Amino acid sequence: MMRRHNTGNAFPSIFPSTLPKALHSTPSRPPRRAHCRRYPPQYDASGNAFGQEPPLYSPWYGIGFGKAIQRFFAKYAIFSGRASRGEVWWMVLFSVIVTTVVLSPLRLISPSVNTWAGYAWELALFIPWLAVGVRRLHDANLSGWWIVLPTLLTHAASIGLDLFVTGRLQNLLEYVAANGTIEGYPGDTQSLIALVLILVCMAAVGGILWIIFMCLNSNASGARFDKQTPQDSQRPGTTYDRPAVPNSEAVDSQHPNFRQAG
């Protein structure tokens, strides 16, 4: 009986062994693109998902323009709680738009109407601006009483300019326009110039302090200023019951998905 020799595989490979090894291997799966990756949600210092609407007593980090305006007037005279930087600066933009688009054209119709409309606008927003400034300081874990300093400086300077400078300065300019020189002016020009410099410096210092306060970084410890109302706790679907993440700066900053509030 004839012995059958074992020659290996019954069906030898059609590829010669001398071919490159890459031809024998299966193509690898292309890597996933970076923009296709799914990242876990970001959280603010209070444990709220970033960009989602929190209750009124809590700051809204990542807020948009329309919601910031709505929230500003909804918390018209609420001094408790906190406010994010977005809640302040979106309202600043809104005020600039109103002043430029609505109030400035009134000057062409009647300067007096423009003046009184400006006073009415400033008076209507005085309390909510003060309230949102206090809440912004709370978000930085500072006492809201610090807002008194820039408020007093800016408003005292504004009132002083209106009462003691505007009329005297207008008379001086009319005299110079009529005579071509300041010599012989019956008023005290040196005291007028000194008063103008003092009031302008007061307004500048107050404005700089206000900007610094409104740009402060958020501090998770500011949650001690939060005051939850019964209306907030009864909101349907609310998942922001405090504390979702321990309100401690050290703990929150170590949270893997913590993001600096803005």
Number of C-alpha atoms within 10 A of each C-alpha: 3 4 5 6 6 7 7 7 7 7 6 9 8 6 10 8 9 6 9 10 8 8 9 10 8 7 8 6 6 6 6 8 7 7 7 7 8 7 8 8 12 15 22 25 30 29 21 24 20 20 15 12 17 19 18 21 21 24 30 29 27 19 21 13 15 12 14 21 19 13 16 22 15 12 15 18 15 19 23 21 24 31 30 28 26 23 29 20 16 19 21 14 13 15 16 13 12 13 15 11 11 13 19 16 13 16 13 10 10 10 13 11 14 18 15 12 17 16 11 12 15 13 11 12 15 14 15 19 20 19 23 30 27 26 32 32 29 29 32 23 20 19 15 21 11 15 23 14 13 21 20 14 20 23 14 16 21 15 12 17 18 11 11 13 17 13 11 16 16 11 14 19 14 12 17 15 11 10 12 10 11 14 10 9 13 9 11 10 15 9 10 16 12 11 16 19 12 14 20 18 15 19 21 16 16 23 16 13 19 19 13 10 20 25 18 17 17 25 23 26 20 24 24 14 21 19 15 16 11 8 9 16 14 9 10 7 7 12 13 17 15 15 11 12 17 17 19 16 14 12 13 23 16 10 15 10 16 19 16 16 21 18
